[in-house]
Amino acid sequence: MQEALELVVLMLSPVVPHACHALWRELGHAGVLVDERWPLPDPTALERDSVEVVVQVNGKLRGRVTVPAGADEATVREAALADANVRRFMEGRALRKFVYVPGKLANVVV
């Protein structure tokens, strides 16, 4: 909680410097807020293990599947064709084409 409050006060300091300076003192710091370094982002926090891919049948949204972030087209195709709602809209018709936009969209053309 302390770290989160410190980060909020640091990021608000350009907007409301006087109030943030007082809050910084209340958080237990003896130094001046102006002398503190700006917080650096954590690049590992932006990495995702899985992505949600939208599945369309003939251009209409019919489902969403969650696949690993680095999944290839074959893995996404298998997951998309296994979805119950996608199978319902294919209703026994043969797959003519499968279009995959990596990490975003899978379009099944029947």
C-alpha positions as CSV (number, residue, x, y, z in Angstrom):
1,M,0.0,0.0,0.0
2,Q,2.9,2.3,0.8
3,E,4.5,1.8,-2.6
4,A,1.2,2.4,-4.4
5,L,0.6,5.7,-2.5
6,E,4.1,6.9,-3.2
7,L,3.7,6.2,-6.9
8,V,0.4,8.1,-7.0
9,V,1.9,11.1,-5.2
10,L,4.9,11.1,-7.5
11,M,2.8,11.0,-10.7
12,L,0.4,13.7,-9.4
13,S,3.2,16.0,-8.4
14,P,3.5,17.8,-11.8
15,V,-0.3,18.7,-11.6
16,V,-0.6,19.6,-7.9
17,P,2.9,20.1,-6.6
18,H,2.1,21.7,-3.2
19,A,-0.5,19.1,-2.1
20,C,1.8,16.3,-3.2
21,H,4.7,17.8,-1.3
22,A,2.6,17.7,1.8
23,L,1.4,14.2,1.1
24,W,5.1,13.1,0.5
25,R,6.0,14.3,4.0
26,E,2.9,12.5,5.5
27,L,4.1,9.3,3.9
28,G,7.3,9.5,6.0
29,H,9.9,10.9,3.6
30,A,12.4,13.5,4.8
31,G,13.6,14.5,1.3
32,V,12.0,16.9,-1.1
33,L,9.6,15.4,-3.6
34,V,11.1,17.4,-6.5
35,D,14.4,15.5,-6.1
36,E,12.8,12.0,-6.5
37,R,13.2,10.1,-9.7
38,W,10.2,9.4,-12.0
39,P,9.0,5.8,-11.7
40,L,10.1,3.5,-14.4
41,P,7.7,1.0,-16.0
42,D,8.2,-2.7,-15.5
43,P,8.4,-4.3,-19.0
44,T,7.5,-7.8,-17.7
45,A,4.2,-6.4,-16.5
46,L,3.2,-5.8,-20.1
47,E,3.8,-9.4,-21.3
48,R,0.7,-11.6,-21.6
49,D,0.6,-15.4,-21.5
50,S,-2.6,-15.7,-23.5
51,V,-4.7,-13.7,-25.9
52,E,-8.3,-13.7,-26.8
53,V,-8.9,-14.2,-30.5
54,V,-12.3,-13.2,-32.0
55,V,-13.7,-15.9,-34.3
56,Q,-16.0,-15.0,-37.2
57,V,-18.0,-17.2,-39.5
58,N,-18.5,-15.7,-42.9
59,G,-17.5,-12.3,-41.5
60,K,-19.9,-12.3,-38.5
61,L,-18.8,-12.6,-34.9
62,R,-19.6,-16.0,-33.6
63,G,-17.2,-16.6,-30.7
64,R,-14.0,-15.9,-28.8
65,V,-11.2,-18.3,-28.0
66,T,-8.3,-17.9,-25.6
67,V,-5.0,-19.2,-27.0
68,P,-1.3,-18.9,-25.8
69,A,0.2,-15.6,-26.8
70,G,2.6,-17.1,-29.4
71,A,0.2,-19.6,-30.9
72,D,0.5,-20.4,-34.6
73,E,-2.3,-20.5,-37.1
74,A,-2.8,-24.3,-36.7
75,T,-3.4,-24.0,-32.9
76,V,-5.9,-21.1,-33.4
77,R,-7.7,-23.0,-36.2
78,E,-8.1,-26.0,-34.0
79,A,-9.4,-23.9,-31.1
80,A,-11.7,-21.9,-33.3
81,L,-13.2,-25.0,-35.0
82,A,-13.7,-26.7,-31.7
83,D,-15.9,-23.8,-30.4
84,A,-19.5,-24.9,-30.0
85,N,-21.0,-21.7,-31.4
86,V,-18.7,-21.8,-34.4
87,R,-19.6,-25.4,-35.2
88,R,-23.3,-24.5,-34.9
89,F,-23.0,-21.8,-37.6
90,M,-21.0,-24.1,-39.9
91,E,-23.7,-26.8,-39.6
92,G,-22.0,-29.5,-41.6
93,R,-20.8,-27.2,-44.4
94,A,-17.2,-27.6,-45.5
95,L,-14.5,-25.2,-44.6
96,R,-13.5,-23.2,-47.7
97,K,-11.0,-20.8,-46.2
98,F,-9.5,-19.9,-42.9
99,V,-8.0,-16.4,-42.4
100,Y,-6.0,-15.6,-39.3
101,V,-4.7,-12.2,-38.2
102,P,-2.1,-13.1,-35.5
103,G,-3.3,-12.3,-32.0
104,K,-6.6,-10.7,-33.1
105,L,-9.0,-12.4,-35.5
106,A,-9.8,-15.7,-37.0
107,N,-12.3,-15.8,-39.9
108,V,-13.9,-19.1,-41.0
109,V,-15.3,-19.0,-44.5
110,V,-17.8,-21.8,-45.3
